[in-house]
Amino acid sequence: MPNPCGNHLYEYAVVRYSPRVEREEFINVGLVMMCKRRRWVRARIHWNPRKIQALWPDADTSEAVRQLQSFESIANGDSSPIGMLEAHERFRWLSAVRSAAITTSRPHPGITDDLEATFDRIFSEQVL
């Protein structure tokens, strides 16, 4: 359903990996973005093992990789109970505050004419 102004209100959160939660150190590894009106949600993960190894040589990343794959799968609406929720509900679940190795920033709002281009731009700025 198009917005009469031609713009789309969206929210995004940066996905973070933090191997030592208690130290509050993290690296940005992805992005999740949602437009409730369009019932649109998208997530992309960029896992750079060399960068992570350089920062945390002892980090066991196998579980993080599995969790990040689930993150993308849920955002894309997989057949899990959470993946079957509406787009905005999936976004809220993915961006909820938690104390874990995979977290997100607080959601940030914006408005755009092109959700895909905006997603790509934010991903490039915040993750790559």
CORBELHU-V640440 format. One record per residue. N is the residue number from 0. RES is the residue in one letter. PSI is psi in whole degrees, -180 to 180 (* if undefined). NEAR is the number of other ideal C-beta (glycine too) atoms within 10 Angstrom. Layout:
BEGIN
N/RES/PSI/NEAR
N/RES/PSI/NEAR
END
This chain:
BEGIN
0/M/114/5
1/P/147/9
2/N/137/13
3/P/-27/5
4/C/-8/9
5/G/1/8
6/N/157/13
7/H/126/19
8/L/132/15
9/Y/166/25
10/E/146/19
11/Y/156/24
12/A/140/23
13/V/132/23
14/V/134/26
15/R/147/17
16/Y/128/26
17/S/96/20
18/P/-25/18
19/R/87/12
20/V/-39/13
21/E/-22/7
22/R/-11/9
23/E/31/7
24/E/140/13
25/F/167/19
26/I/138/15
27/N/127/17
28/V/0/23
29/G/-178/23
30/L/141/26
31/V/134/26
32/M/147/27
33/M/142/27
34/C/109/24
35/K/-45/17
36/R/-39/13
37/R/-6/15
38/R/48/11
39/W/131/17
40/V/142/24
41/R/143/21
42/A/146/25
43/R/137/17
44/I/139/20
45/H/103/15
46/W/118/15
47/N/93/13
48/P/-35/10
49/R/-41/7
50/K/-43/13
51/I/-43/17
52/Q/-38/12
53/A/-37/9
54/L/-38/13
55/W/80/17
56/P/-27/7
57/D/2/7
58/A/132/16
59/D/106/9
60/T/-3/16
61/S/-42/8
62/E/-38/11
63/A/-42/19
64/V/-44/14
65/R/-44/11
66/Q/-38/14
67/L/-35/21
68/Q/-41/12
69/S/-38/16
70/F/-51/20
71/E/-42/17
72/S/-44/15
73/I/-45/22
74/A/-37/26
75/N/-2/12
76/G/47/15
77/D/-176/14
78/S/10/7
79/S/162/12
80/P/-40/8
81/I/-38/15
82/G/-22/15
83/M/-3/12
84/L/166/16
85/E/158/13
86/A/-48/18
87/H/-32/16
88/E/-39/14
89/R/-44/23
90/F/-45/28
91/R/-40/16
92/W/-44/13
93/L/-34/22
94/S/10/21
95/A/145/11
96/V/133/7
97/R/160/10
98/S/92/8
99/A/173/9
100/A/-31/19
101/I/118/21
102/T/180/18
103/T/162/22
104/S/173/16
105/R/149/9
106/P/143/18
107/H/136/13
108/P/164/8
109/G/176/15
110/I/139/12
111/T/158/18
112/D/-21/11
113/D/99/11
114/L/-45/17
115/E/-46/11
116/A/-39/10
117/T/-42/18
118/F/-49/21
119/D/-41/14
120/R/-48/12
121/I/-41/18
122/F/-46/21
123/S/-43/11
124/E/-41/11
125/Q/-25/16
126/V/-47/18
127/L/*/9
END
